[in-house]
C-alpha cells in the first residue's frame, strides 16, 4: 500500500495518462448490455486543459451510465488516503448532476461503489467531495480511505445528454476545504 500523494491528475502527462501513472478509460453500460454511448477526449475547455466526457445516457436494456475511470495506485494497488479529507476537482459541464464514484479493496462486485453527487455548471467550478459524504451503494462496507483503488466521474441513473470536463483532480486536507 502506498500513501496517496495529493495530486491525482493535474493533466501534466500526455493523454490518456494521469499523474498517477495510470490511464483514464471510458466505460459505458454496454459492458452489461446497455445502449449508452459516449466518448472521452482531452481538449481545451473554456481556456483550460481538461478530460471531457460526452455522450447519451440511455436506460434501455437496464442500462444508464457513462463513466471515465482511473485507477489510483500502480497496477491496481490500493492507496492510503487517510491523511486527506476528500477529493477536490475542477468541473465544467452542462449544468447537470454527476457522481464521483470510489472503489476500494473492500468492494467485491462491479455494481458496488461509494458515491457522491455534484453539479457541473457551465463555468469552471472547484468541487470538494469529503470522504464522509460518500454513500455506500449496494454494499454494507463503510468507505475506508486507507484502501482506495479507483475513481470514476459518472453520468448515471437517468436518460440525458452528458457533457462534463474535469481538471486538476487531487486529494485535499481539511484545512484546504472551502
N, C-alpha and C positions, 0 to 999 in steps of 0.2 A: 504494500500500500504506500502511496506517495502523498505527502502533504500537497494540497492544492495551491498552486500559485494564484495570484489574484486574476490574471488575465486568462480568459477562456478563448476569446478570439478578438484581436484588435485589427484584423484584416491586413496584417503586415506580410503574410505569405501569399504566394500565387494560388488562385482558386483551383480546386475546392479546399485546399489545405487551410487548417486553422492553427492558431498559436499553440494548441495542444499537441500538434504534430499529427493529428488525425484529419481525415477529410469529411466535409459535410456531405450528406446524402439526402436525396428526396425520396420519401416513402409515401405511398398512397394506399387507399383501401383496396386497390387492385390485388394486393398480396393475399386478400381474403375474399376475392370475388366481387368487390365493389366496382363502381364505374367512375369514380372521381378522377380527374386528370389535372396535371399541373406541370410546372417547370421551375427550376431553380437556376438563377443567374447571379453573376457577380457584376454589378454595374454601379454607376454613379446615380444616386437618387437624391434629388434636391441638394446637389453640391457635395454629397458625402459618398464615399466608397461603402458599398453595402452588399449583403447577401439578400436576394429578393426571391420570394416565393409567390407565384401567381397561378391561379387555376380555378376550376369549377369543383366545388364540393357538392356531391350528389348523394342522395340517400338510397337509391335503388340497390337491390341485392344486399341489404343490410350493411351498406357502406356508410360513408360520411366523414372522411378525413383526408387531409393532405398534411404532410409534415416535412420539415427539414430537421435532420437529426445529426448529432455529433457525439462521438464517444469522448469522454473526458480524460481517461487515462490511456497510456500507451498500450497497444494490443489488447484493449478491453479491460485493462486493470482498473480497480477502483481507486478513487482519490478521497482523501480525508479533508473535508471542508469544514470541520468543526470550528476552526479559528475564524470563520466567516459568518455573517448574519444572514446572508442570502445571495441572490443573483440579481445583478443590475444589467440592463441592456438599453440601448438606444433603439427606438422603434419608430417607423414611419409607415402609415398604412392608409386604408380607405375608410377609417372611422369605425371599423368593425371590432368585435371582441375576438381575441385569440387566446390560446393557452400556452403556458410553458409547462411541459411535462418533464419530470425527472424519473430516472430509473436507478435503482440501487442493486447491490448484491442480494438484497432481501426479496427482490422480485423474481418470481419463477416463471410466469406466463406472459406472453406478449400483450395481453389485454390489461395487465396490471400496471399502474403508474402512480405518481404523485402529481397533482395538478393544481395550477393556479391560473386564473384568467386575468387578462389585462386588455385595455383598449389601445388600438394603434391609430391615433388621429393622423390627419393629413399634414402633419408637420413633425419634425424630429422631436421626440419626447423621451426623456430618461425615465425608465420604469424600474422601480425597486420591488423585488419579489422576495420577501423574507421566508426563510425556511419554515418558520412556524405558521405560515399562511398556506402551505401546500396541503391539499386534502388527499388522503389515500383513496385510490379508485380501484375497486374490485380486489382489495387486499385488506387484511386486518393489521398488517405490519405498519407501525408508525415510520415516518421518514427518519432515517439515520444519516445525517450529513457526513459521517465518517465512512460511508460505504457507497458513495455516488459513482455511477458508471457512465450515464448518458443523459443528454438533454435533448429536447425537441421543441421546436416552435411549431404549433399545431393549429390548423383551421379545422374545426370539428363540430359535429353534432347537429348541423342544420344545413340546408341547401343554400349556398351563396357563392358569390364570386370572391375568392380570396386574393388579396394583394397586400403583402406585408414585406417590409425591408427591415433588416436588423444590422446594427453595427456596434462595435465596442461592447462586447459581452464579457462580463467579469464578475467574480465574487466581490462582495463588499463587506466592510466591517460595520458594526453597529454605529460607530462614530461617523461613518460616511453617509448614512441614510438621511433622506430629506427630513 
